[in-house]
């Protein structure tokens, strides 16, 4: 059994695997991610998985060059081992990424 509770730790990396600065928010009620009910203990049996949803808008708020992510680095919780996966992230200059809590399934209300 494996237990998760809370939010994944998310970091974006560019094509050279250097960090892309992000402003992480949680459960923004104005995005689709707002359907998530927030953190709750979740116990996973072998072979089961948890999901978390990401939401961003390619919002340009300055004349600075926008950095793009080529990978996501994801850990189940602070201090735990992370995995890196290819993931194109065109985050704009706002660089705001909304992340939901871990959940078994997300159901529309």
Buried (B, 14 or more C-beta within 10 A) or exposed (E): EEEBEBBBBBBBBBEEEEEBEBEBBBBBEEBEBBBBEEBEEBEBEEEEEBEBBBBBEEEEEEEEEBBBBBBBBBBBEEEEEEEEEEBEBEBBBBBBBBBBBBBBEBEEE
